[in-house]
Amino acid sequence: MRGFESEFEAFLLQQQRGAKGQRLEMLKKDMTGTKKLLEVAVWPVLKSFEGLVLEHEMVSQTGVRIYGDVFISQANCISETEGFAVHAEMITRDRFSFEKMRIRTIALLGYGFLPFSWDELDKRGDLCRRAIYELFGRTVAPMVGMNREITVYEREVLRYVSRLNRPFRLEDVCRCLGMTEKPCRTIIRKLVDMKLVKPIGQGSRRIHYYVLEEGAFRHF
């Protein structure tokens, strides 16, 4: 099975072959940031580059051509990576205004916009992947292959525990739903069976702790 490196090189070459003019020039520049974005956040979720476009070309209201790092066509969203030194410390007033124009153009053309900092990709890759999962959960139809849709109660539990920012227990689910332990235990068991939640250990009173699987975030 081909890994990310070989798949990325083939994908980049494919994109270059289909490009011309300024977009081709952009694709031949340093792609380190874009590669990092794909490797850390996008590839682990999609497992392929299908539906992605690098250096997606857009035209502003004034006719200026601008380019988005990665266009995720399935979610109609532009995703980008930004280094602090380039986008904050050393930015000029003209560049700052240009960046605001870029964001307005993306919005006016009807695209979603999902930016990540280099530090986030480097240090908090799990949160970046979670954002991609949530993007697909909110904008793309449920993935083919799921045995069934999750129930309203199950979805509410996933949303609630995601905001706790810690492993959760049965009592958290009871508090969320206002139900007794028996039905809440059944809900947790079903979420575990669907690989949306996993147990991570036991407390001194044999109370399991649980965390969300990455796939859970597409159901928010």
C-alpha positions, 0 to 999 in steps of 0.5 A: 500500500502506498503511503502519504509521501508517494501519494502526495508526490503523485497528486502534486504532479497530477495537479501541475499537469492540469494547471497553467499560468499563475496557478502552475507557478504557485504549484511549483513553489514551496508546498511545505505548508500545504503538504503539512496540512494534508498530512496532518489534518486532511489525509488521515480523515479522507484517506485519499486526495480525491475531490481535493484541488491545490492552489484553487483559483478564485477571482475577486470583485476587482478581478484579482486572481487569488489562490486557496491552498486546498479546496475540499470539493466535497464540503465546498471549503477552502482550507489553508495553513498559516505560519505566524512569522509570515502572517502576523509578525512581518505582515505589512499594511498592504499585505494585511488589507490583501489578506482581508480581501482574500477572506471576503472573496472566499466568503462572497463566492460561497466557500467555507473557510477553514484555516490552521496555524503551523503550530496547531498542525505541529502540536495539536494535530488531533484538534485539526483532524477533529475540525475536518471531521466536524466539517464533513459531519456538518456539510456532507451526507452521512458516510456510506457504510454506516449501519444506521443513523445515530439517534437524537439521544446518541448525537446529543451525548456526543456533542455534550461530552465533546465540550467536557474536554476530558474523559467522561463517565456514565454519570456525565451521560445521565446528567446530559440526558436527565435519565437513569443509569440503565438507558444511559448505559445502553446508549454508551454501549451502542456508541462503543459498538459503532466505534464512536466511543471507546473505554480507556480504563476503570476507576477504583469503583469499576467505573469506566471512563470513555473518550470519543473516537475520531469518527464521532466528530462527523456526527455533530 
